[in-house]
Amino acid sequence: MDMKFIRFKEAEDDCTEALNLDDRYIKAYSRRITSRKELGKFKEAMDGIHTLTLLSFFLNFFVVCIYEH
């Protein structure tokens, strides 16, 4: 098995584990998206992009609301 494949698979697994502990961990989403893209898991990578986009929007919205009040 290709060493590059193994490293991206390990990274994907590590990020999934991190997200199971904290589903707001943006860096884990980003790294898992990259790993999935490199593994050829394009649908899963796109799903991750969608999730990350929504999460980023709501976290930013929440921060703005806090600072405005």
KEPAKE-83701 format. One line per field, with one value per residue: residue number from 1; x, y, z of N, C-alpha, C in turn. Coordinates in steps of 0.05 Angstrom, whole numbers, plus 32768, in hexadecimal, padded with zeros to 4 digits. Example, Ala and Ser with C-alpha at 12.3 -4.5 7.8 and 13.67 -1.06 7.14 Angstrom:
2
num 1|2
nc1 8108|8101
nc2 7F8E|7FD3
nc3 809C|808E
cac1 80F6|8111
cac2 7FA6|7FEB
cac3 809C|808F
cc1 8108|8102
cc2 7FBE|8001
cc3 809C|809D
# end
This chain:
69
num 1|2|3|4|5|6|7|8|9|10|11|12|13|14|15|16|17|18|19|20|21|22|23|24|25|26|27|28|29|30|31|32|33|34|35|36|37|38|39|40|41|42|43|44|45|46|47|48|49|50|51|52|53|54|55|56|57|58|59|60|61|62|63|64|65|66|67|68|69
nc1 8011|800A|8033|8026|7FEE|7FE2|7FF1|7FCD|7F9D|7FA4|7FA5|7F71|7F53|7F66|7F54|7F1D|7F15|7F24|7EFB|7ED0|7ED7|7ED5|7EAB|7EAF|7EE1|7F05|7F36|7F3D|7F13|7F24|7F56|7F44|7F24|7F4C|7F6A|7F43|7F39|7F6B|7F6B|7F47|7F12|7EE4|7EAD|7EA5|7ECB|7EB4|7E85|7E9A|7EAF|7E80|7E6A|7E92|7E8F|7E5C|7E62|7E8B|7E72|7E47|7E64|7E81|7E57|7E41|7E6A|7E6B|7E38|7E3F|7E66|7E4A|7E24
nc2 7FE8|802D|805D|8093|8090|8074|8099|80C4|80A9|809D|80D1|80E2|80BF|80CF|8104|80FC|80E2|810C|8130|8114|811D|8154|8177|81A9|81B5|81D5|81D2|819B|818B|81A4|818B|8156|815A|8166|8136|8111|8122|8118|80E1|80D4|80D5|80F7|8106|8102|8128|8157|8158|8162|8195|81B1|81AC|81C5|81F9|8209|8205|822A|8259|825D|825F|828E|82B2|82AD|82C2|82F7|8308|8305|832D|835A|8362
nc3 8000|7FF1|8011|8015|8010|803F|8067|805D|8067|809D|80B1|80A4|80C5|80F8|80F9|80F7|8128|814A|813E|8152|8187|818B|8168|8151|8141|8117|80FA|80F8|80D6|80A7|809C|8097|806A|8043|8046|8036|8002|7FEA|7FEE|7FC9|7FD6|7FC5|7FCA|8001|8012|7FFC|801A|804B|8042|803C|8070|808E|807A|808A|80C2|80CC|80BC|80E2|8112|810B|8107|813A|8159|8147|8159|8190|8199|8189|81AF
cac1 8000|8019|8038|8016|7FD2|7FE0|7FF2|7FB4|7F89|7FA8|7F9D|7F54|7F4A|7F6D|7F42|7F02|7F16|7F24|7EE0|7EBE|7EDB|7ECD|7EA1|7EB3|7EFE|7F06|7F4E|7F39|7F03|7F35|7F6A|7F36|7F1D|7F64|7F70|7F2F|7F3E|7F83|7F64|7F33|7EF7|7EDB|7E93|7EA9|7ED9|7EA0|7E73|7EAA|7EB0|7E65|7E68|7EA5|7E85|7E46|7E6D|7E9A|7E5E|7E39|7E77|7E87|7E3E|7E3F|7E7E|7E62|7E22|7E4A|7E73|7E37|7E13
cac2 8000|8046|806B|80AC|8089|806C|80B1|80D2|809A|80A1|80ED|80E2|80B2|80E1|811B|80F2|80DE|8127|813C|8106|812A|8171|817A|81C5|81B7|81DD|81C8|817E|8189|81AC|8176|813E|8160|8163|811A|8103|8129|8109|80C4|80D0|80D5|8112|810D|8107|8141|816C|8158|8170|81B2|81BC|81AD|81D9|8213|8210|8209|8244|826F|8260|8268|82AB|82C0|82AD|82D5|8312|830D|8309|8347|8370|8365
cac3 8000|7FEF|802A|8015|8016|805B|8077|805A|8075|80BA|80B7|80A3|80DD|810F|80F9|80FE|8145|8157|813B|8164|81A1|8189|814C|8148|813C|80FB|80EE|80F2|80BE|8090|8096|808D|804E|8032|8045|8025|7FE6|7FE1|7FED|7FB4|7FE2|7FBE|7FD5|801E|8014|7FF7|8031|8060|803B|8042|808D|8097|8072|809C|80DD|80CC|80BA|80FB|8127|8107|810D|8157|8164|8141|816B|81AB|819A|8185|81C7
cc1 8012|801B|8028|7FF9|7FCF|7FE0|7FD9|7F9D|7F8B|7F9F|7F7E|7F49|7F4F|7F59|7F25|7F00|7F15|7F08|7ECB|7EC0|7ED1|7EC5|7EA2|7ED1|7F03|7F1F|7F4C|7F28|7F15|7F49|7F5C|7F2D|7F35|7F6B|7F5D|7F33|7F56|7F7E|7F50|7F17|7EEA|7EC0|7E96|7EB7|7EC6|7E8D|7E81|7EAC|7E96|7E62|7E7A|7E9B|7E6E|7E50|7E7B|7E87|7E51|7E4C|7E7E|7E6E|7E3B|7E52|7E75|7E4B|7E2B|7E56|7E60|7E26|7E22
cc2 8019|8054|8085|80A6|8083|8085|80C1|80C4|809D|80BE|80EF|80D6|80C3|80F8|8113|80ED|80F9|8134|812E|8112|8147|8177|8197|81CA|81BC|81D1|81AA|817A|818F|8196|815C|8142|815C|8145|810B|8109|8119|80EB|80BE|80CE|80F1|8119|8113|8121|8159|816E|8167|818E|81BF|81C0|81C3|81F5|821C|8215|8223|825B|8273|8268|8285|82BC|82C3|82C1|82F2|831A|8313|8325|835E|8375|8368
cc3 8000|8009|802C|801C|8034|806D|8075|8068|8093|80C2|80B7|80BD|80F6|8110|8100|811C|8154|8155|814C|8181|81A2|816C|8142|8142|811E|80ED|80E7|80D9|80A5|8089|808C|8071|803B|8030|8033|8008|7FDB|7FDF|7FD7|7FBD|7FDE|7FC9|7FF3|8023|8010|800E|8048|805B|8042|8061|8098|8091|8085|80B9|80DF|80CC|80D6|8112|8124|810E|812C|8163|815F|8154|8187|81AD|8196|819D|81DF
# end
